Amino acid sequence: MSSIQIKQLAGIALEQNRERQFQDKKEDMAMEFERIFARHLVEEMTKGSFKMDDNAYGASSFGIHRTHITDTLANEIAQQRKLGMADMVMKHWNK
């Protein structure tokens, strides 16, 4: 193989790597969008479920638990891609 062919192959490999990184970045952004959407959805669906008297013992720590529960549910929903938001974003980007 000549040095020109090696440079051409290296250029092709570099371009493929860039494209793969770009696709991975788009996938990450689409998943983050789905996670944010899922978190908002979980917050809205559980709005009245975590009510607690402000004077109750541990009310401030309960807010931390509520946030953790909401984040955990949202992350699980997003990872399963059940809402389809990431798929719709990727479909739009790949037009």
PDB file of N, CA, C and O in Angstrom:
ATOM      1  N   MET A   1       0.830  -1.169   0.000  1.00  0.00           N
ATOM      2  CA  MET A   1       0.000   0.000   0.000  1.00  0.00           C
ATOM      3  C   MET A   1       0.881   1.241   0.000  1.00  0.00           C
ATOM      4  O   MET A   1       1.875   1.321   0.722  1.00  0.00           O
ATOM      5  N   SER A   2       0.505   2.179  -0.803  1.00  0.00           N
ATOM      6  CA  SER A   2       1.286   3.412  -0.871  1.00  0.00           C
ATOM      7  C   SER A   2       0.889   4.349   0.269  1.00  0.00           C
ATOM      8  O   SER A   2      -0.143   4.176   0.917  1.00  0.00           O
ATOM      9  N   SER A   3       1.738   5.336   0.486  1.00  0.00           N
ATOM     10  CA  SER A   3       1.462   6.288   1.574  1.00  0.00           C
ATOM     11  C   SER A   3       0.206   7.109   1.268  1.00  0.00           C
ATOM     12  O   SER A   3      -0.479   7.547   2.192  1.00  0.00           O
ATOM     13  N   ILE A   4      -0.100   7.320   0.012  1.00  0.00           N
ATOM     14  CA  ILE A   4      -1.308   8.055  -0.371  1.00  0.00           C
ATOM     15  C   ILE A   4      -2.549   7.245  -0.001  1.00  0.00           C
ATOM     16  O   ILE A   4      -3.520   7.788   0.526  1.00  0.00           O
ATOM     17  N   GLN A   5      -2.507   5.943  -0.282  1.00  0.00           N
ATOM     18  CA  GLN A   5      -3.632   5.072   0.070  1.00  0.00           C
ATOM     19  C   GLN A   5      -3.815   5.004   1.589  1.00  0.00           C
ATOM     20  O   GLN A   5      -4.941   5.002   2.087  1.00  0.00           O
ATOM     21  N   ILE A   6      -2.713   4.949   2.307  1.00  0.00           N
ATOM     22  CA  ILE A   6      -2.779   4.910   3.774  1.00  0.00           C
ATOM     23  C   ILE A   6      -3.404   6.196   4.295  1.00  0.00           C
ATOM     24  O   ILE A   6      -4.241   6.161   5.197  1.00  0.00           O
ATOM     25  N   LYS A   7      -2.995   7.341   3.725  1.00  0.00           N
ATOM     26  CA  LYS A   7      -3.567   8.626   4.141  1.00  0.00           C
ATOM     27  C   LYS A   7      -5.057   8.696   3.804  1.00  0.00           C
ATOM     28  O   LYS A   7      -5.848   9.229   4.582  1.00  0.00           O
ATOM     29  N   GLN A   8      -5.436   8.157   2.649  1.00  0.00           N
ATOM     30  CA  GLN A   8      -6.845   8.154   2.272  1.00  0.00           C
ATOM     31  C   GLN A   8      -7.657   7.277   3.227  1.00  0.00           C
ATOM     32  O   GLN A   8      -8.743   7.666   3.659  1.00  0.00           O
ATOM     33  N   LEU A   9      -7.136   6.110   3.551  1.00  0.00           N
ATOM     34  CA  LEU A   9      -7.820   5.215   4.487  1.00  0.00           C
ATOM     35  C   LEU A   9      -7.905   5.844   5.874  1.00  0.00           C
ATOM     36  O   LEU A   9      -8.926   5.726   6.551  1.00  0.00           O
ATOM     37  N   ALA A  10      -6.841   6.505   6.292  1.00  0.00           N
ATOM     38  CA  ALA A  10      -6.843   7.177   7.593  1.00  0.00           C
ATOM     39  C   ALA A  10      -7.883   8.304   7.603  1.00  0.00           C
ATOM     40  O   ALA A  10      -8.575   8.508   8.600  1.00  0.00           O
ATOM     41  N   GLY A  11      -7.986   9.020   6.502  1.00  0.00           N
ATOM     42  CA  GLY A  11      -8.978  10.085   6.385  1.00  0.00           C
ATOM     43  C   GLY A  11     -10.399   9.552   6.447  1.00  0.00           C
ATOM     44  O   GLY A  11     -11.270  10.143   7.087  1.00  0.00           O
ATOM     45  N   ILE A  12     -10.623   8.428   5.776  1.00  0.00           N
ATOM     46  CA  ILE A  12     -11.948   7.791   5.797  1.00  0.00           C
ATOM     47  C   ILE A  12     -12.275   7.322   7.205  1.00  0.00           C
ATOM     48  O   ILE A  12     -13.388   7.529   7.689  1.00  0.00           O
ATOM     49  N   ALA A  13     -11.311   6.693   7.863  1.00  0.00           N
ATOM     50  CA  ALA A  13     -11.522   6.215   9.233  1.00  0.00           C
ATOM     51  C   ALA A  13     -11.804   7.375  10.181  1.00  0.00           C
ATOM     52  O   ALA A  13     -12.666   7.275  11.054  1.00  0.00           O
ATOM     53  N   LEU A  14     -11.085   8.461  10.010  1.00  0.00           N
ATOM     54  CA  LEU A  14     -11.287   9.643  10.846  1.00  0.00           C
ATOM     55  C   LEU A  14     -12.679  10.219  10.627  1.00  0.00           C
ATOM     56  O   LEU A  14     -13.359  10.590  11.584  1.00  0.00           O
ATOM     57  N   GLU A  15     -13.100  10.294   9.376  1.00  0.00           N
ATOM     58  CA  GLU A  15     -14.435  10.813   9.070  1.00  0.00           C
ATOM     59  C   GLU A  15     -15.527   9.899   9.637  1.00  0.00           C
ATOM     60  O   GLU A  15     -16.533  10.384  10.155  1.00  0.00           O
ATOM     61  N   GLN A  16     -15.333   8.592   9.541  1.00  0.00           N
ATOM     62  CA  GLN A  16     -16.298   7.654  10.107  1.00  0.00           C
ATOM     63  C   GLN A  16     -16.362   7.799  11.622  1.00  0.00           C
ATOM     64  O   GLN A  16     -17.441   7.721  12.209  1.00  0.00           O
ATOM     65  N   ASN A  17     -15.220   8.009  12.252  1.00  0.00           N
ATOM     66  CA  ASN A  17     -15.176   8.196  13.695  1.00  0.00           C
ATOM     67  C   ASN A  17     -15.913   9.470  14.101  1.00  0.00           C
ATOM     68  O   ASN A  17     -16.661   9.481  15.078  1.00  0.00           O
ATOM     69  N   ARG A  18     -15.693  10.538  13.344  1.00  0.00           N
ATOM     70  CA  ARG A  18     -16.403  11.806  13.617  1.00  0.00           C
ATOM     71  C   ARG A  18     -17.909  11.632  13.476  1.00  0.00           C
ATOM     72  O   ARG A  18     -18.679  12.118  14.304  1.00  0.00           O
ATOM     73  N   GLU A  19     -18.318  10.939  12.427  1.00  0.00           N
ATOM     74  CA  GLU A  19     -19.752  10.705  12.202  1.00  0.00           C
ATOM     75  C   GLU A  19     -20.344   9.870  13.331  1.00  0.00           C
ATOM     76  O   GLU A  19     -21.453  10.146  13.788  1.00  0.00           O
ATOM     77  N   ARG A  20     -19.622   8.863  13.781  1.00  0.00           N
ATOM     78  CA  ARG A  20     -20.079   8.021  14.884  1.00  0.00           C
ATOM     79  C   ARG A  20     -20.199   8.848  16.168  1.00  0.00           C
ATOM     80  O   ARG A  20     -21.170   8.707  16.912  1.00  0.00           O
ATOM     81  N   GLN A  21     -19.211   9.710  16.424  1.00  0.00           N
ATOM     82  CA  GLN A  21     -19.262  10.568  17.606  1.00  0.00           C
ATOM     83  C   GLN A  21     -20.434  11.543  17.523  1.00  0.00           C
ATOM     84  O   GLN A  21     -21.099  11.811  18.523  1.00  0.00           O
ATOM     85  N   PHE A  22     -20.681  12.069  16.326  1.00  0.00           N
ATOM     86  CA  PHE A  22     -21.799  12.980  16.123  1.00  0.00           C
ATOM     87  C   PHE A  22     -23.128  12.263  16.363  1.00  0.00           C
ATOM     88  O   PHE A  22     -24.023  12.807  17.011  1.00  0.00           O
ATOM     89  N   GLN A  23     -23.251  11.046  15.842  1.00  0.00           N
ATOM     90  CA  GLN A  23     -24.464  10.241  16.066  1.00  0.00           C
ATOM     91  C   GLN A  23     -24.645   9.940  17.552  1.00  0.00           C
ATOM     92  O   GLN A  23     -25.756  10.020  18.076  1.00  0.00           O
ATOM     93  N   ASP A  24     -23.553   9.595  18.225  1.00  0.00           N
ATOM     94  CA  ASP A  24     -23.615   9.322  19.666  1.00  0.00           C
ATOM     95  C   ASP A  24     -24.060  10.564  20.430  1.00  0.00           C
ATOM     96  O   ASP A  24     -24.851  10.465  21.368  1.00  0.00           O
ATOM     97  N   LYS A  25     -23.564  11.716  20.041  1.00  0.00           N
ATOM     98  CA  LYS A  25     -23.930  12.970  20.697  1.00  0.00           C
ATOM     99  C   LYS A  25     -25.418  13.262  20.476  1.00  0.00           C
ATOM    100  O   LYS A  25     -26.114  13.685  21.398  1.00  0.00           O
ATOM    101  N   LYS A  26     -25.896  13.035  19.260  1.00  0.00           N
ATOM    102  CA  LYS A  26     -27.315  13.242  18.981  1.00  0.00           C
ATOM    103  C   LYS A  26     -28.163  12.287  19.811  1.00  0.00           C
ATOM    104  O   LYS A  26     -29.204  12.672  20.343  1.00  0.00           O
ATOM    105  N   GLU A  27     -27.716  11.046  19.918  1.00  0.00           N
ATOM    106  CA  GLU A  27     -28.435  10.041  20.720  1.00  0.00           C
ATOM    107  C   GLU A  27     -28.477  10.464  22.187  1.00  0.00           C
ATOM    108  O   GLU A  27     -29.513  10.346  22.840  1.00  0.00           O
ATOM    109  N   ASP A  28     -27.355  10.953  22.700  1.00  0.00           N
ATOM    110  CA  ASP A  28     -27.304  11.421  24.088  1.00  0.00           C
ATOM    111  C   ASP A  28     -28.260  12.595  24.311  1.00  0.00           C
ATOM    112  O   ASP A  28     -28.955  12.650  25.326  1.00  0.00           O
ATOM    113  N   MET A  29     -28.292  13.522  23.369  1.00  0.00           N
ATOM    114  CA  MET A  29     -29.180  14.676  23.501  1.00  0.00           C
ATOM    115  C   MET A  29     -30.650  14.252  23.424  1.00  0.00           C
ATOM    116  O   MET A  29     -31.489  14.782  24.152  1.00  0.00           O
ATOM    117  N   ALA A  30     -30.954  13.309  22.551  1.00  0.00           N
ATOM    118  CA  ALA A  30     -32.328  12.814  22.442  1.00  0.00           C
ATOM    119  C   ALA A  30     -32.749  12.116  23.733  1.00  0.00           C
ATOM    120  O   ALA A  30     -33.881  12.281  24.189  1.00  0.00           O
ATOM    121  N   MET A  31     -31.853  11.345  24.313  1.00  0.00           N
ATOM    122  CA  MET A  31     -32.157  10.665  25.579  1.00  0.00           C
ATOM    123  C   MET A  31     -32.323  11.677  26.714  1.00  0.00           C
ATOM    124  O   MET A  31     -33.181  11.501  27.579  1.00  0.00           O
ATOM    125  N   GLU A  32     -31.516  12.723  26.717  1.00  0.00           N
ATOM    126  CA  GLU A  32     -31.647  13.767  27.737  1.00  0.00           C
ATOM    127  C   GLU A  32     -32.991  14.478  27.589  1.00  0.00           C
ATOM    128  O   GLU A  32     -33.630  14.807  28.589  1.00  0.00           O
ATOM    129  N   PHE A  33     -33.420  14.714  26.365  1.00  0.00           N
ATOM    130  CA  PHE A  33     -34.736  15.313  26.133  1.00  0.00           C
ATOM    131  C   PHE A  33     -35.828  14.408  26.689  1.00  0.00           C
ATOM    132  O   PHE A  33     -36.759  14.883  27.340  1.00  0.00           O
ATOM    133  N   GLU A  34     -35.718  13.111  26.436  1.00  0.00           N
ATOM    134  CA  GLU A  34     -36.721  12.170  26.954  1.00  0.00           C
ATOM    135  C   GLU A  34     -36.697  12.151  28.485  1.00  0.00           C
ATOM    136  O   GLU A  34     -37.751  12.067  29.117  1.00  0.00           O
ATOM    137  N   ARG A  35     -35.513  12.229  29.082  1.00  0.00           N
ATOM    138  CA  ARG A  35     -35.404  12.232  30.540  1.00  0.00           C
ATOM    139  C   ARG A  35     -36.059  13.486  31.131  1.00  0.00           C
ATOM    140  O   ARG A  35     -36.781  13.404  32.124  1.00  0.00           O
ATOM    141  N   ILE A  36     -35.805  14.632  30.520  1.00  0.00           N
ATOM    142  CA  ILE A  36     -36.400  15.886  31.000  1.00  0.00           C
ATOM    143  C   ILE A  36     -37.920  15.832  30.851  1.00  0.00           C
ATOM    144  O   ILE A  36     -38.654  16.233  31.755  1.00  0.00           O
ATOM    145  N   PHE A  37     -38.380  15.340  29.717  1.00  0.00           N
ATOM    146  CA  PHE A  37     -39.818  15.220  29.493  1.00  0.00           C
ATOM    147  C   PHE A  37     -40.439  14.261  30.507  1.00  0.00           C
ATOM    148  O   PHE A  37     -41.501  14.543  31.062  1.00  0.00           O
ATOM    149  N   ALA A  38     -39.779  13.130  30.747  1.00  0.00           N
ATOM    150  CA  ALA A  38     -40.282  12.143  31.709  1.00  0.00           C
ATOM    151  C   ALA A  38     -40.329  12.738  33.113  1.00  0.00           C
ATOM    152  O   ALA A  38     -41.278  12.494  33.858  1.00  0.00           O
ATOM    153  N   ARG A  39     -39.319  13.513  33.476  1.00  0.00           N
ATOM    154  CA  ARG A  39     -39.303  14.127  34.811  1.00  0.00           C
ATOM    155  C   ARG A  39     -40.474  15.092  34.963  1.00  0.00           C
ATOM    156  O   ARG A  39     -41.154  15.097  35.989  1.00  0.00           O
ATOM    157  N   HIS A  40     -40.701  15.895  33.955  1.00  0.00           N
ATOM    158  CA  HIS A  40     -41.828  16.827  34.002  1.00  0.00           C
ATOM    159  C   HIS A  40     -43.148  16.055  34.108  1.00  0.00           C
ATOM    160  O   HIS A  40     -44.035  16.433  34.874  1.00  0.00           O
ATOM    161  N   LEU A  41     -43.268  14.995  33.352  1.00  0.00           N
ATOM    162  CA  LEU A  41     -44.474  14.173  33.372  1.00  0.00           C
ATOM    163  C   LEU A  41     -44.691  13.559  34.760  1.00  0.00           C
ATOM    164  O   LEU A  41     -45.800  13.603  35.292  1.00  0.00           O
ATOM    165  N   VAL A  42     -43.646  12.995  35.336  1.00  0.00           N
ATOM    166  CA  VAL A  42     -43.748  12.386  36.675  1.00  0.00           C
ATOM    167  C   VAL A  42     -44.102  13.452  37.713  1.00  0.00           C
ATOM    168  O   VAL A  42     -44.930  13.206  38.589  1.00  0.00           O
ATOM    169  N   GLU A  43     -43.489  14.621  37.625  1.00  0.00           N
ATOM    170  CA  GLU A  43     -43.811  15.700  38.569  1.00  0.00           C
ATOM    171  C   GLU A  43     -45.287  16.072  38.491  1.00  0.00           C
ATOM    172  O   GLU A  43     -45.943  16.250  39.517  1.00  0.00           O
ATOM    173  N   GLU A  44     -45.801  16.186  37.281  1.00  0.00           N
ATOM    174  CA  GLU A  44     -47.205  16.553  37.108  1.00  0.00           C
ATOM    175  C   GLU A  44     -48.139  15.443  37.595  1.00  0.00           C
ATOM    176  O   GLU A  44     -49.161  15.718  38.223  1.00  0.00           O
ATOM    177  N   MET A  45     -47.786  14.203  37.307  1.00  0.00           N
ATOM    178  CA  MET A  45     -48.646  13.082  37.689  1.00  0.00           C
ATOM    179  C   MET A  45     -48.667  12.845  39.198  1.00  0.00           C
ATOM    180  O   MET A  45     -49.648  12.325  39.731  1.00  0.00           O
ATOM    181  N   THR A  46     -47.603  13.220  39.879  1.00  0.00           N
ATOM    182  CA  THR A  46     -47.516  12.961  41.316  1.00  0.00           C
ATOM    183  C   THR A  46     -47.649  14.243  42.134  1.00  0.00           C
ATOM    184  O   THR A  46     -47.296  14.267  43.313  1.00  0.00           O
ATOM    185  N   LYS A  47     -48.149  15.294  41.521  1.00  0.00           N
ATOM    186  CA  LYS A  47     -48.206  16.606  42.168  1.00  0.00           C
ATOM    187  C   LYS A  47     -48.868  16.546  43.542  1.00  0.00           C
ATOM    188  O   LYS A  47     -48.322  17.112  44.489  1.00  0.00           O
ATOM    189  N   GLY A  48     -49.979  15.911  43.692  1.00  0.00           N
ATOM    190  CA  GLY A  48     -50.688  15.848  44.962  1.00  0.00           C
ATOM    191  C   GLY A  48     -50.323  14.659  45.821  1.00  0.00           C
ATOM    192  O   GLY A  48     -50.821  14.534  46.940  1.00  0.00           O
ATOM    193  N   SER A  49     -49.472  13.790  45.329  1.00  0.00           N
ATOM    194  CA  SER A  49     -49.156  12.555  46.046  1.00  0.00           C
ATOM    195  C   SER A  49     -48.156  12.732  47.169  1.00  0.00           C
ATOM    196  O   SER A  49     -48.074  11.880  48.053  1.00  0.00           O
ATOM    197  N   PHE A  50     -47.405  13.799  47.160  1.00  0.00           N
ATOM    198  CA  PHE A  50     -46.340  13.976  48.145  1.00  0.00           C
ATOM    199  C   PHE A  50     -46.620  15.138  49.093  1.00  0.00           C
ATOM    200  O   PHE A  50     -45.694  15.778  49.591  1.00  0.00           O
ATOM    201  N   LYS A  51     -47.899  15.408  49.340  1.00  0.00           N
ATOM    202  CA  LYS A  51     -48.251  16.501  50.240  1.00  0.00           C
ATOM    203  C   LYS A  51     -47.872  16.119  51.668  1.00  0.00           C
ATOM    204  O   LYS A  51     -48.065  14.984  52.104  1.00  0.00           O
ATOM    205  N   MET A  52     -47.321  17.114  52.386  1.00  0.00           N
ATOM    206  CA  MET A  52     -46.962  16.889  53.777  1.00  0.00           C
ATOM    207  C   MET A  52     -47.061  18.223  54.502  1.00  0.00           C
ATOM    208  O   MET A  52     -46.727  19.269  53.946  1.00  0.00           O
ATOM    209  N   ASP A  53     -47.508  18.179  55.706  1.00  0.00           N
ATOM    210  CA  ASP A  53     -47.626  19.386  56.523  1.00  0.00           C
ATOM    211  C   ASP A  53     -46.250  20.013  56.691  1.00  0.00           C
ATOM    212  O   ASP A  53     -45.292  19.326  57.043  1.00  0.00           O
ATOM    213  N   ASP A  54     -46.146  21.328  56.439  1.00  0.00           N
ATOM    214  CA  ASP A  54     -44.865  22.023  56.547  1.00  0.00           C
ATOM    215  C   ASP A  54     -44.288  21.948  57.960  1.00  0.00           C
ATOM    216  O   ASP A  54     -43.071  22.013  58.133  1.00  0.00           O
ATOM    217  N   ASN A  55     -45.141  21.813  58.960  1.00  0.00           N
ATOM    218  CA  ASN A  55     -44.671  21.759  60.343  1.00  0.00           C
ATOM    219  C   ASN A  55     -44.342  20.334  60.789  1.00  0.00           C
ATOM    220  O   ASN A  55     -43.853  20.125  61.899  1.00  0.00           O
ATOM    221  N   ALA A  56     -44.607  19.370  59.936  1.00  0.00           N
ATOM    222  CA  ALA A  56     -44.389  17.972  60.316  1.00  0.00           C
ATOM    223  C   ALA A  56     -42.905  17.686  60.465  1.00  0.00           C
ATOM    224  O   ALA A  56     -42.063  18.282  59.794  1.00  0.00           O
ATOM    225  N   TYR A  57     -42.613  16.763  61.355  1.00  0.00           N
ATOM    226  CA  TYR A  57     -41.228  16.362  61.588  1.00  0.00           C
ATOM    227  C   TYR A  57     -40.652  15.774  60.299  1.00  0.00           C
ATOM    228  O   TYR A  57     -41.251  14.884  59.695  1.00  0.00           O
ATOM    229  N   GLY A  58     -39.502  16.269  59.888  1.00  0.00           N
ATOM    230  CA  GLY A  58     -38.826  15.731  58.711  1.00  0.00           C
ATOM    231  C   GLY A  58     -39.401  16.197  57.387  1.00  0.00           C
ATOM    232  O   GLY A  58     -39.094  15.612  56.348  1.00  0.00           O
ATOM    233  N   ALA A  59     -40.219  17.225  57.396  1.00  0.00           N
ATOM    234  CA  ALA A  59     -40.837  17.689  56.144  1.00  0.00           C
ATOM    235  C   ALA A  59     -39.783  18.118  55.128  1.00  0.00           C
ATOM    236  O   ALA A  59     -39.941  17.877  53.931  1.00  0.00           O
ATOM    237  N   SER A  60     -38.705  18.754  55.599  1.00  0.00           N
ATOM    238  CA  SER A  60     -37.676  19.196  54.663  1.00  0.00           C
ATOM    239  C   SER A  60     -36.923  18.011  54.066  1.00  0.00           C
ATOM    240  O   SER A  60     -36.560  18.032  52.890  1.00  0.00           O
ATOM    241  N   SER A  61     -36.690  16.983  54.871  1.00  0.00           N
ATOM    242  CA  SER A  61     -36.011  15.807  54.329  1.00  0.00           C
ATOM    243  C   SER A  61     -36.930  15.035  53.387  1.00  0.00           C
ATOM    244  O   SER A  61     -36.458  14.349  52.481  1.00  0.00           O
ATOM    245  N   PHE A  62     -38.254  15.149  53.603  1.00  0.00           N
ATOM    246  CA  PHE A  62     -39.187  14.479  52.701  1.00  0.00           C
ATOM    247  C   PHE A  62     -39.100  15.070  51.298  1.00  0.00           C
ATOM    248  O   PHE A  62     -39.262  14.357  50.309  1.00  0.00           O
ATOM    249  N   GLY A  63     -38.840  16.390  51.214  1.00  0.00           N
ATOM    250  CA  GLY A  63     -38.669  17.031  49.911  1.00  0.00           C
ATOM    251  C   GLY A  63     -37.501  16.436  49.144  1.00  0.00           C
ATOM    252  O   GLY A  63     -37.558  16.289  47.923  1.00  0.00           O
ATOM    253  N   ILE A  64     -36.443  16.096  49.864  1.00  0.00           N
ATOM    254  CA  ILE A  64     -35.290  15.450  49.238  1.00  0.00           C
ATOM    255  C   ILE A  64     -35.682  14.078  48.714  1.00  0.00           C
ATOM    256  O   ILE A  64     -35.287  13.686  47.616  1.00  0.00           O
ATOM    257  N   HIS A  65     -36.461  13.351  49.506  1.00  0.00           N
ATOM    258  CA  HIS A  65     -36.909  12.019  49.072  1.00  0.00           C
ATOM    259  C   HIS A  65     -37.843  12.124  47.869  1.00  0.00           C
ATOM    260  O   HIS A  65     -37.773  11.314  46.945  1.00  0.00           O
ATOM    261  N   ARG A  66     -38.717  13.130  47.890  1.00  0.00           N
ATOM    262  CA  ARG A  66     -39.633  13.332  46.766  1.00  0.00           C
ATOM    263  C   ARG A  66     -38.840  13.591  45.484  1.00  0.00           C
ATOM    264  O   ARG A  66     -39.154  13.041  44.429  1.00  0.00           O
ATOM    265  N   THR A  67     -37.812  14.432  45.584  1.00  0.00           N
ATOM    266  CA  THR A  67     -36.968  14.724  44.431  1.00  0.00           C
ATOM    267  C   THR A  67     -36.267  13.462  43.940  1.00  0.00           C
ATOM    268  O   THR A  67     -36.186  13.215  42.736  1.00  0.00           O
ATOM    269  N   HIS A  68     -35.765  12.675  44.870  1.00  0.00           N
ATOM    270  CA  HIS A  68     -35.076  11.429  44.506  1.00  0.00           C
ATOM    271  C   HIS A  68     -36.047  10.455  43.821  1.00  0.00           C
ATOM    272  O   HIS A  68     -35.706   9.846  42.807  1.00  0.00           O
ATOM    273  N   ILE A  69     -37.237  10.314  44.369  1.00  0.00           N
ATOM    274  CA  ILE A  69     -38.235   9.412  43.780  1.00  0.00           C
ATOM    275  C   ILE A  69     -38.602   9.884  42.375  1.00  0.00           C
ATOM    276  O   ILE A  69     -38.674   9.080  41.445  1.00  0.00           O
ATOM    277  N   THR A  70     -38.832  11.178  42.223  1.00  0.00           N
ATOM    278  CA  THR A  70     -39.188  11.735  40.916  1.00  0.00           C
ATOM    279  C   THR A  70     -38.067  11.517  39.908  1.00  0.00           C
ATOM    280  O   THR A  70     -38.316  11.096  38.778  1.00  0.00           O
ATOM    281  N   ASP A  71     -36.838  11.801  40.314  1.00  0.00           N
ATOM    282  CA  ASP A  71     -35.687  11.610  39.418  1.00  0.00           C
ATOM    283  C   ASP A  71     -35.516  10.142  39.044  1.00  0.00           C
ATOM    284  O   ASP A  71     -35.258   9.818  37.885  1.00  0.00           O
ATOM    285  N   THR A  72     -35.660   9.262  40.020  1.00  0.00           N
ATOM    286  CA  THR A  72     -35.496   7.828  39.763  1.00  0.00           C
ATOM    287  C   THR A  72     -36.540   7.320  38.781  1.00  0.00           C
ATOM    288  O   THR A  72     -36.215   6.600  37.836  1.00  0.00           O
ATOM    289  N   LEU A  73     -37.796   7.695  39.005  1.00  0.00           N
ATOM    290  CA  LEU A  73     -38.855   7.279  38.078  1.00  0.00           C
ATOM    291  C   LEU A  73     -38.622   7.841  36.676  1.00  0.00           C
ATOM    292  O   LEU A  73     -38.754   7.127  35.682  1.00  0.00           O
ATOM    293  N   ALA A  74     -38.279   9.109  36.609  1.00  0.00           N
ATOM    294  CA  ALA A  74     -38.041   9.744  35.306  1.00  0.00           C
ATOM    295  C   ALA A  74     -36.881   9.083  34.569  1.00  0.00           C
ATOM    296  O   ALA A  74     -36.971   8.828  33.368  1.00  0.00           O
ATOM    297  N   ASN A  75     -35.798   8.808  35.283  1.00  0.00           N
ATOM    298  CA  ASN A  75     -34.639   8.154  34.659  1.00  0.00           C
ATOM    299  C   ASN A  75     -34.990   6.761  34.165  1.00  0.00           C
ATOM    300  O   ASN A  75     -34.568   6.363  33.079  1.00  0.00           O
ATOM    301  N   GLU A  76     -35.755   6.019  34.948  1.00  0.00           N
ATOM    302  CA  GLU A  76     -36.147   4.665  34.546  1.00  0.00           C
ATOM    303  C   GLU A  76     -37.037   4.693  33.303  1.00  0.00           C
ATOM    304  O   GLU A  76     -36.855   3.898  32.381  1.00  0.00           O
ATOM    305  N   ILE A  77     -37.985   5.602  33.290  1.00  0.00           N
ATOM    306  CA  ILE A  77     -38.872   5.738  32.124  1.00  0.00           C
ATOM    307  C   ILE A  77     -38.064   6.124  30.887  1.00  0.00           C
ATOM    308  O   ILE A  77     -38.273   5.571  29.807  1.00  0.00           O
ATOM    309  N   ALA A  78     -37.145   7.070  31.046  1.00  0.00           N
ATOM    310  CA  ALA A  78     -36.331   7.526  29.914  1.00  0.00           C
ATOM    311  C   ALA A  78     -35.422   6.414  29.400  1.00  0.00           C
ATOM    312  O   ALA A  78     -35.280   6.241  28.189  1.00  0.00           O
ATOM    313  N   GLN A  79     -34.805   5.659  30.312  1.00  0.00           N
ATOM    314  CA  GLN A  79     -33.906   4.574  29.885  1.00  0.00           C
ATOM    315  C   GLN A  79     -34.652   3.495  29.116  1.00  0.00           C
ATOM    316  O   GLN A  79     -34.094   2.875  28.211  1.00  0.00           O
ATOM    317  N   GLN A  80     -35.895   3.271  29.468  1.00  0.00           N
ATOM    318  CA  GLN A  80     -36.695   2.264  28.763  1.00  0.00           C
ATOM    319  C   GLN A  80     -37.253   2.779  27.443  1.00  0.00           C
ATOM    320  O   GLN A  80     -37.762   2.008  26.629  1.00  0.00           O
ATOM    321  N   ARG A  81     -37.153   4.089  27.239  1.00  0.00           N
ATOM    322  CA  ARG A  81     -37.640   4.749  26.022  1.00  0.00           C
ATOM    323  C   ARG A  81     -39.113   4.456  25.764  1.00  0.00           C
ATOM    324  O   ARG A  81     -39.545   4.320  24.620  1.00  0.00           O
ATOM    325  N   LYS A  82     -39.867   4.363  26.841  1.00  0.00           N
ATOM    326  CA  LYS A  82     -41.294   4.052  26.737  1.00  0.00           C
ATOM    327  C   LYS A  82     -42.121   5.199  26.179  1.00  0.00           C
ATOM    328  O   LYS A  82     -43.172   4.966  25.583  1.00  0.00           O
ATOM    329  N   LEU A  83     -41.669   6.423  26.359  1.00  0.00           N
ATOM    330  CA  LEU A  83     -42.429   7.576  25.881  1.00  0.00           C
ATOM    331  C   LEU A  83     -42.224   7.815  24.385  1.00  0.00           C
ATOM    332  O   LEU A  83     -43.074   8.419  23.730  1.00  0.00           O
ATOM    333  N   GLY A  84     -41.122   7.353  23.856  1.00  0.00           N
ATOM    334  CA  GLY A  84     -40.847   7.489  22.435  1.00  0.00           C
ATOM    335  C   GLY A  84     -40.329   8.858  22.015  1.00  0.00           C
ATOM    336  O   GLY A  84     -40.174   9.125  20.824  1.00  0.00           O
ATOM    337  N   MET A  85     -40.061   9.721  22.982  1.00  0.00           N
ATOM    338  CA  MET A  85     -39.597  11.065  22.649  1.00  0.00           C
ATOM    339  C   MET A  85     -38.210  11.036  22.003  1.00  0.00           C
ATOM    340  O   MET A  85     -37.977  11.728  21.013  1.00  0.00           O
ATOM    341  N   ALA A  86     -37.294  10.246  22.550  1.00  0.00           N
ATOM    342  CA  ALA A  86     -35.942  10.157  21.978  1.00  0.00           C
ATOM    343  C   ALA A  86     -36.008   9.613  20.548  1.00  0.00           C
ATOM    344  O   ALA A  86     -35.284  10.079  19.667  1.00  0.00           O
ATOM    345  N   ASP A  87     -36.878   8.629  20.323  1.00  0.00           N
ATOM    346  CA  ASP A  87     -37.018   8.064  18.979  1.00  0.00           C
ATOM    347  C   ASP A  87     -37.553   9.107  17.992  1.00  0.00           C
ATOM    348  O   ASP A  87     -37.105   9.179  16.847  1.00  0.00           O
ATOM    349  N   MET A  88     -38.515   9.913  18.448  1.00  0.00           N
ATOM    350  CA  MET A  88     -39.059  10.957  17.575  1.00  0.00           C
ATOM    351  C   MET A  88     -38.007  12.010  17.255  1.00  0.00           C
ATOM    352  O   MET A  88     -37.920  12.477  16.119  1.00  0.00           O
ATOM    353  N   VAL A  89     -37.209  12.384  18.250  1.00  0.00           N
ATOM    354  CA  VAL A  89     -36.144  13.377  18.016  1.00  0.00           C
ATOM    355  C   VAL A  89     -35.125  12.826  17.028  1.00  0.00           C
ATOM    356  O   VAL A  89     -34.717  13.526  16.101  1.00  0.00           O
ATOM    357  N   MET A  90     -34.713  11.579  17.220  1.00  0.00           N
ATOM    358  CA  MET A  90     -33.732  10.963  16.312  1.00  0.00           C
ATOM    359  C   MET A  90     -34.310  10.834  14.898  1.00  0.00           C
ATOM    360  O   MET A  90     -33.603  11.054  13.914  1.00  0.00           O
ATOM    361  N   LYS A  91     -35.577  10.481  14.800  1.00  0.00           N
ATOM    362  CA  LYS A  91     -36.218  10.357  13.484  1.00  0.00           C
ATOM    363  C   LYS A  91     -36.223  11.724  12.786  1.00  0.00           C
ATOM    364  O   LYS A  91     -35.967  11.816  11.586  1.00  0.00           O
ATOM    365  N   HIS A  92     -36.513  12.769  13.542  1.00  0.00           N
ATOM    366  CA  HIS A  92     -36.527  14.123  12.978  1.00  0.00           C
ATOM    367  C   HIS A  92     -35.119  14.522  12.501  1.00  0.00           C
ATOM    368  O   HIS A  92     -34.969  15.079  11.414  1.00  0.00           O
ATOM    369  N   TRP A  93     -34.106  14.242  13.303  1.00  0.00           N
ATOM    370  CA  TRP A  93     -32.730  14.607  12.944  1.00  0.00           C
ATOM    371  C   TRP A  93     -32.205  13.813  11.749  1.00  0.00           C
ATOM    372  O   TRP A  93     -31.361  14.308  11.002  1.00  0.00           O
ATOM    373  N   ASN A  94     -32.692  12.598  11.561  1.00  0.00           N
ATOM    374  CA  ASN A  94     -32.173  11.742  10.495  1.00  0.00           C
ATOM    375  C   ASN A  94     -32.932  11.887   9.193  1.00  0.00           C
ATOM    376  O   ASN A  94     -32.725  11.105   8.265  1.00  0.00           O
ATOM    377  N   LYS A  95     -33.812  12.881   9.108  1.00  0.00           N
ATOM    378  CA  LYS A  95     -34.553  13.099   7.847  1.00  0.00           C
ATOM    379  C   LYS A  95     -33.610  13.474   6.752  1.00  0.00           C
ATOM    380  O   LYS A  95     -34.037  13.697   5.619  1.00  0.00           O
TER     381      LYS A  95
END
